[in-house]
Amino acid sequence: MAIFPLPNGAFDLSMFGHRHTFIALLDPDEYIVLKEPPQPPRTRPSLPAFLQPFEAYGGVSVQWQLFGPSGHVARPNASTLLSYTDCVPKHELQAELARVPAHPLGLHQEHNHHEVSDCALRRCYERGCNPHVCNLKPGCKYVNEKFMDVTPSVIKEVHWDRIAVFHYVTRSMTEYRRKLRRGSGHSQYLEANRAMGRTNRGWGYFQMVNSSATATCTEGREAWQRCCGAPSPVATSAQLAAAAATAGGRGGPS
């Protein structure tokens, strides 16, 4: 599996697909987190091992789990996975999906596919991808973590018990301010938005995510500790203390 930056809002899997079985398209603020314990004899979760049973399908649809600023005003000194634990609870996202009029099958680029990311199987890839989905060959299909076909009804359900894309969509207040200054990430409108001093997300979005992130999710912290060598309790405490030292209140900008 490989992860590459997404140039100009589109990606052609043929550039690197011959080297890999799966390719996922992720933003720098998105992390794939496996929630299942490792299967013996493994001592750590393995993404290749998790994906192996999905090779019979066209791709795996993995849903977002959204995180708020977690009280951080300044950028914390510790890792993102360690520092941010305030997340939008499952029932909140489920309610949001129910309000949206329609969700795609994930096979056509013209649709919006905002709540999921996909790991596409190389042999099923037909042509270009948008940030959330690739067009697949006839006979290939996307399934979710439970091997359920990604139908319009299934895409409205939250399934993140085994795997999720942890999306740290705001991070700290300072980092979000910098994001607003950069402007929209939609390349076709980037220069126009910058010229008008406009972005598609403002402080209202920051406050909405912050107020919605009422649950505590520690799987990211646990994943960091596993992947980065399970640091000693002393080291972990020091890093958490550094993160807490830069944290402020939950409110938005003054």
C-alpha positions in Angstrom: 0.0 0.0 0.0 1.2 3.6 -0.7 0.0 7.0 0.2 0.8 10.0 -2.1 -0.1 13.7 -2.2 -3.1 14.5 -4.4 -2.0 16.9 -7.2 -4.6 19.4 -8.6 -7.5 17.6 -7.0 -7.2 14.5 -9.1 -5.0 11.4 -9.2 -4.2 8.8 -11.8 -3.5 5.5 -10.1 -1.6 4.2 -13.1 1.3 6.4 -12.0 2.2 4.2 -9.1 -0.5 1.4 -9.1 1.9 -1.2 -10.6 4.0 -1.1 -7.5 1.2 -1.7 -4.9 -1.9 -3.7 -4.2 -3.9 -0.9 -2.5 -3.5 2.9 -2.7 -5.3 5.3 -0.3 -5.7 9.0 -1.0 -5.3 10.9 2.2 -4.8 14.5 3.3 -1.9 15.4 5.7 -4.5 15.8 8.6 -5.9 12.2 8.0 -4.6 9.1 9.7 -5.7 5.5 9.1 -6.3 3.9 12.5 -6.9 0.2 13.0 -9.1 -0.4 16.1 -8.9 -4.2 16.3 -6.2 -5.8 18.5 -3.4 -7.6 16.5 -4.0 -11.2 15.6 -1.4 -13.6 17.0 1.5 -14.1 16.4 1.5 -10.3 15.5 2.1 -8.0 18.4 1.1 -4.8 16.5 -1.8 -4.1 14.1 -0.9 -4.6 10.5 -2.6 -2.6 7.7 -1.5 -5.0 5.0 -2.8 -8.0 7.0 -6.1 -6.2 7.6 -6.5 -5.4 3.9 -5.6 -8.9 2.6 -9.2 -10.3 2.8 -10.5 -7.3 0.8 -8.4 -8.1 -2.2 -11.4 -10.0 -3.6 -13.2 -6.7 -4.0 -12.6 -3.4 -5.7 -11.8 -1.3 -2.7 -12.5 -0.6 1.0 -14.6 2.3 2.0 -13.3 3.7 5.3 -15.3 6.4 7.2 -14.1 9.5 8.8 -13.9 10.0 12.5 -13.7 13.8 13.1 -11.7 15.5 15.8 -11.9 19.0 17.2 -9.2 21.3 18.7 -9.3 19.5 22.0 -8.7 22.8 23.9 -5.5 23.7 22.1 -5.0 27.3 21.3 -1.3 26.9 20.1 0.1 24.0 18.2 1.0 21.3 20.8 4.6 20.0 21.0 3.5 16.4 21.0 2.2 14.3 18.1 -1.2 15.0 16.6 -2.4 11.5 17.6 -1.3 12.0 21.2 -2.6 15.6 21.5 -6.2 15.5 20.1 -8.8 13.3 21.7 -12.0 15.3 21.6 -14.1 13.7 18.8 -17.5 13.9 17.3 -19.5 11.0 18.7 -21.0 8.3 16.5 -24.6 9.3 17.0 -23.8 12.9 15.9 -22.2 11.8 12.6 -25.0 9.3 12.1 -27.6 12.1 12.5 -25.7 14.3 10.0 -25.6 11.5 7.4 -29.4 11.1 7.8 -29.9 14.8 7.1 -27.9 14.7 3.8 -30.3 14.1 0.9 -28.1 11.5 -1.0 -24.8 9.8 -0.7 -23.0 8.2 -3.6 -22.1 4.6 -4.4 -18.5 5.9 -4.6 -18.0 5.0 -8.3 -18.6 8.3 -10.0 -16.4 11.4 -9.7 -19.2 13.9 -10.1 -20.7 13.0 -6.7 -19.6 14.4 -3.3 -18.3 11.7 -1.1 -17.3 13.7 2.0 -17.6 11.2 4.9 -15.4 8.4 3.5 -12.0 7.7 2.1 -11.2 4.7 0.0 -8.4 2.2 -0.3 -8.6 1.2 -4.0 -7.4 -2.2 -5.3 -4.9 -1.8 -8.1 -6.3 -4.6 -10.4 -9.9 -3.0 -10.2 -8.8 0.6 -11.0 -10.1 1.9 -14.3 -9.4 5.6 -14.4 -8.7 8.7 -12.3 -9.7 9.4 -8.7 -11.1 12.3 -6.8 -10.0 12.7 -3.2 -12.5 10.2 -2.0 -13.1 7.6 -4.6 -11.7 6.0 -7.9 -13.7 4.8 -10.9 -13.6 1.0 -10.9 -13.7 -1.6 -13.6 -17.1 -3.4 -14.3 -17.6 -6.2 -11.9 -15.6 -4.5 -9.1 -17.2 -2.8 -6.1 -16.4 -1.1 -2.9 -17.3 -2.7 0.4 -17.0 -1.4 4.0 -15.2 -2.8 7.0 -17.9 -5.4 7.4 -17.7 -6.5 3.7 -21.1 -4.8 3.1 -21.7 -3.4 -0.4 -21.4 0.4 -0.3 -25.0 1.1 -1.4 -26.8 4.4 -0.9 -28.3 3.1 2.3 -25.1 1.7 3.7 -23.2 4.9 3.1 -25.6 6.7 5.4 -24.6 4.3 8.3 -21.5 4.9 10.4 -19.3 1.8 10.4 -15.9 2.4 12.1 -15.6 -0.4 14.6 -12.6 -2.0 12.9 -10.9 0.8 11.0 -11.4 4.6 10.6 -9.7 7.6 9.0 -9.1 9.9 12.0 -9.6 13.4 10.5 -8.0 16.2 12.6 -9.9 18.8 10.6 -9.2 21.8 12.8 -6.2 21.0 15.0 -5.3 23.9 17.2 -6.7 27.4 16.9 -3.4 28.7 15.7 -3.1 26.0 13.0 -6.7 26.6 11.9 -6.0 30.4 11.5 -3.1 29.5 9.2 -5.4 27.2 7.2 -7.8 30.1 6.7 -5.0 32.3 5.4 -4.0 29.6 2.9 -7.5 29.7 1.4 -9.5 26.9 -0.2 -7.7 23.7 -1.0 -9.9 23.3 -4.1 -7.2 24.0 -6.7 -9.6 25.2 -9.4 -10.9 28.0 -7.2 -7.7 28.6 -5.1 -6.4 31.8 -6.7 -9.9 33.3 -7.1 -10.6 32.7 -3.4 -7.3 34.1 -2.3 -7.9 37.2 -4.4 -11.2 37.8 -2.6 -9.7 36.9 0.8 -12.3 34.1 1.1 -12.2 30.5 2.1 -15.0 27.9 2.0 -14.6 27.4 5.8 -14.5 30.2 8.4 -14.4 30.4 12.2 -18.0 29.2 12.2 -16.9 25.8 11.1 -14.2 25.7 13.7 -16.7 26.5 16.4 -19.2 24.0 15.0 -16.6 21.1 15.1 -15.4 22.3 18.5 -18.9 22.2 20.0 -19.8 18.9 18.3 -16.6 17.1 19.6 -18.1 16.0 22.9 -16.8 12.5 23.0 -13.3 11.3 24.1 -11.5 9.0 21.6 -8.2 7.6 22.7 -7.6 5.1 19.8 -5.3 7.5 18.1 -3.2 7.9 21.1 -3.0 4.2 21.6 -2.1 3.7 17.9 0.7 6.2 18.2 2.1 4.4 21.2 2.0 1.1 19.3 3.5 2.3 16.1 6.2 4.4 17.6 7.7 1.7 19.8 5.4 1.9 22.9 7.4 4.7 24.7 8.1 4.4 28.4 5.4 5.8 30.8 7.9 8.6 31.7 8.3 9.7 28.1 4.6 9.5 27.4 3.8 11.5 30.5 6.3 14.2 29.5 4.7 14.4 26.0 1.2 14.6 27.4 2.3 17.3 29.8 3.8 19.3 26.9 0.5 19.0 25.0 -1.5 20.0 28.1 0.8 23.0 28.6 -0.2 24.5 25.3 -3.9 23.7 25.6 -6.4 26.5 26.3 -10.2 26.6 26.7 -12.8 25.1 24.4 -14.1 28.3 23.0 -13.4 29.8 19.6 -11.4 33.0 18.8 -12.0 36.1 20.8 
